[in-house]
Amino acid sequence: MANAEKTAAIAEIADRFRESGAAVLTEYRGLTVKQLSELRRSLRGHATYAVVKNTLTERAAKEAGITAFEGQLQGPSAIAFVTGDPVEAAKGLRDFAKANPLLVIKAGVLDGKPMTAEEITKLADLESREVLLAKLAGAMKGSLTKAVYLFAAPLAQTARVVDALRQKVEAEGGAPAAPAAPAAEPAEPAQPADAAAAAEASTDVAEGGDES
């Protein structure tokens, strides 16, 4: 390979390191072309799997500021350049290595930090970003629905709910319950004192939520 070609190849690999959120170095000695194609398909959407030359990759890694592969670039090497979900990419490599022991996961880098083969396996055991977001959304759904209902409800309706709760507490505590405040009608110039106080309290709660 001519010097100009080597320089271009090194620059290309270095750019791929910079553009990837993670990268995993593997040794594929003994794997067939068909098996490598299967691995590439399993990583599709999360990473690209590229066979690399060790000497060029070593120089490209130094150029990109990556130290994770020092001393690891031996034998037939290929790198999974991760541009999607690193957890899903790690799962794909781990699962393929279990079914095809000739694939050896050697080292990796995630957000600029070196990773050992064991750490990559632990990463594969995590839940994907999509699963975590779905669980978070499910956990928040109930409370969010209540909050949306409270802030979207008409002010008079919210005041009636607060007043009814106040009467219930007074009744359970043995104190005589005050008469329920009538609902505020749109044509009336002002709300009854109880309803106005409840409305003000509801407004304070909403404003406190914004500050948090």
Secondary structure as GFF3:
##gff-version 3
##sequence-region A 1 212
A	DSSP	alpha_helix	3	19	.	.	.	ID=ss1
A	DSSP	beta_strand	22	27	.	.	.	ID=ss2
A	DSSP	alpha_helix	33	43	.	.	.	ID=ss3
A	DSSP	beta_strand	47	52	.	.	.	ID=ss4
A	DSSP	alpha_helix	54	63	.	.	.	ID=ss5
A	DSSP	beta_strand	77	82	.	.	.	ID=ss6
A	DSSP	alpha_helix	86	99	.	.	.	ID=ss7
A	DSSP	beta_strand	104	110	.	.	.	ID=ss8
A	DSSP	beta_strand	113	116	.	.	.	ID=ss9
A	DSSP	alpha_helix	117	124	.	.	.	ID=ss10
A	DSSP	alpha_helix	129	152	.	.	.	ID=ss11
A	DSSP	alpha_helix	155	172	.	.	.	ID=ss12
A	DSSP	alpha_helix	193	211	.	.	.	ID=ss13
###
